[in-house]
């Protein structure tokens, strides 16, 4: 807690006690028998003077207590504002951390996406090359098979034609 200027609540209580004591003294003096030598107005003037002084002391104590309460209110407000600023600073820091984490996660996701695209492209190219090779092999096999079949067919044709000519030549002779 900070040090307070002006009277403390203890000083305030002391001022109240002093006021009460002065009022009691004034009442006792006014109740005591009146001396015939002194005029009757003097004790009343004295009591009123004491009451006035006590009232002034009371009012001063009240002003000081009010001043203390206002100072306390200002201190509490200052403390609250400091706590609010700290909370705002922590909030801003956490927002920045969250944004930074999001950016990092997005970067990682983009990297994973890029790698997946590269892998897909690589797999596609490999499949395309494999399909091309398989197709070429199948075409080559079909071509070989066709050539063999055509060659065999021509051989059979030639054989058949030769047999036919041999038969025909035997018939003609």
C-alpha positions in Angstrom: 0.0 0.0 0.0 1.2 3.6 -0.6 1.8 6.1 2.2 -1.1 8.4 2.7 -0.8 12.1 3.2 -2.9 13.8 5.7 -4.6 12.3 8.7 -5.2 8.6 8.9 -8.4 7.1 10.2 -6.7 7.1 13.6 -6.2 10.9 13.4 -9.8 11.2 12.4 -10.9 9.2 15.5 -8.7 11.4 17.6 -10.3 14.6 16.2 -13.7 13.1 17.0 -12.6 12.3 20.6 -11.2 15.8 21.0 -14.5 17.3 19.7 -16.5 15.1 22.0 -14.2 16.0 25.0 -14.5 19.7 24.2 -18.3 19.5 23.9 -18.5 17.6 27.3 -16.3 20.2 29.0 -18.4 22.9 27.6 -21.5 21.2 28.9 -20.0 20.7 32.3 -19.0 24.3 32.5 -22.4 25.5 31.5 -24.0 23.2 34.1 -21.6 24.3 36.9 -22.9 27.1 39.2 -22.6 30.5 37.8 -20.2 32.8 39.7 -21.8 36.1 40.5 -18.6 37.9 39.7 -18.4 36.9 36.1 -21.0 37.8 33.7 -23.2 35.0 32.5 -22.2 35.5 28.8 -18.6 34.6 29.3 -19.0 30.9 29.8 -21.5 30.7 26.9 -19.0 32.6 24.7 -16.3 30.3 25.9 -18.5 27.2 25.2 -19.4 28.5 21.8 -15.8 29.2 21.0 -14.8 25.7 22.1 -17.7 24.3 20.1 -16.6 26.3 17.1 -13.0 25.1 17.4 -14.2 21.5 17.9 -16.5 21.8 14.9 -13.6 23.3 12.8 -11.4 20.5 13.9 -14.1 18.0 13.0 -14.6 19.6 9.6 -10.9 19.6 8.9 -10.7 15.9 9.9 -13.6 15.2 7.6 -11.9 17.1 4.7 -8.7 15.1 5.3 -10.6 11.8 5.4 -12.3 12.8 2.2 -8.9 13.6 0.7 -7.6 10.3 1.8 -10.6 8.5 0.3 -10.1 10.4 -3.0 -6.4 9.5 -3.0 -7.3 5.9 -2.3 -9.8 6.0 -5.2 -7.2 7.4 -7.5 -4.7 4.7 -6.4 -7.3 2.0 -7.0 -8.0 3.4 -10.4 -4.3 3.6 -11.2 -3.9 0.0 -10.1 -6.9 -1.1 -12.2 -5.6 0.7 -15.3 -2.2 -0.9 -14.8 -3.9 -4.4 -14.6 -6.0 -3.6 -17.6 -2.9 -2.6 -19.6 -1.1 -5.8 -18.5 -4.2 -7.8 -19.6 -4.2 -6.0 -22.9 -0.5 -6.6 -23.4 -0.9 -10.3 -22.6 -3.9 -10.5 -25.0 -1.9 -8.8 -27.8 1.1 -11.2 -27.2 -1.2 -14.2 -27.3 -2.9 -13.0 -30.4 0.5 -12.5 -32.1 1.5 -16.0 -31.0 -1.7 -17.5 -32.4 -1.3 -15.7 -35.7 2.3 -16.8 -35.9 1.3 -20.4 -35.1 -1.4 -20.2 -37.8 1.0 -18.9 -40.4 3.4 -21.7 -39.5 0.7 -24.3 -39.8 -0.5 -22.9 -43.1 3.1 -22.9 -44.4 3.4 -26.6 -43.4 0.1 -27.4 -45.0 1.2 -25.7 -48.2 4.5 -27.6 -48.1 2.7 -30.9 -47.6 0.3 -29.9 -50.5 3.3 -29.1 -52.8 5.0 -32.4 -51.9 1.8 -34.3 -52.6 1.4 -32.6 -55.9 5.0 -33.4 -56.8 4.5 -37.0 -55.7 1.3 -37.2 -57.7 3.0 -35.7 -60.8 5.9 -38.2 -60.4 3.5 -41.1 -60.0 1.5 -39.9 -63.0 4.7 -39.6 -65.1 5.8 -43.1 -64.0 2.4 -44.6 -64.9 2.4 -42.8 -68.2 5.9 -44.1 -69.1 4.8 -47.6 -67.9 1.7 -47.4 -70.0 3.7 -46.2 -73.0 6.1 -49.1 -72.6 3.3 -51.6 -72.1 1.6 -50.3 -75.1 4.8 -50.4 -77.2 5.5 -53.9 -76.0 2.0 -55.0 -76.8 2.2 -53.4 -80.3 5.6 -55.0 -80.9 4.2 -58.4 -79.8 1.1 -57.9 -82.0 3.4 -56.9 -84.9 5.6 -59.9 -84.4 2.6 -62.2 -84.1 1.1 -60.7 -87.3 4.4 -61.1 -89.2 4.7 -64.7 -88.0 1.1 -65.4 -89.0 1.5 -63.7 -92.3 4.8 -65.5 -92.9 3.2 -68.8 -92.0 0.2 -68.0 -94.2 2.5 -67.2 -97.1 4.5 -70.3 -96.5 1.3 -72.4 -96.4 0.1 -70.7 -99.5 3.3 -71.3 -101.2 3.2 -74.9 -100.2 -0.4 -75.3 -101.2 0.3 -73.6 -104.6 3.3 -75.8 -105.1 1.3 -78.9 -104.3 -1.5 -77.7 -106.6 1.1 -77.2 -109.4 2.6 -80.5 -108.7 -0.8 -82.2 -108.9 -1.6 -80.2 -112.0 1.7 -81.0 -113.6 1.2 -84.7 -112.9 -2.3 -84.5 -114.5 -1.1 -82.8 -117.5 1.7 -85.1 -118.3 
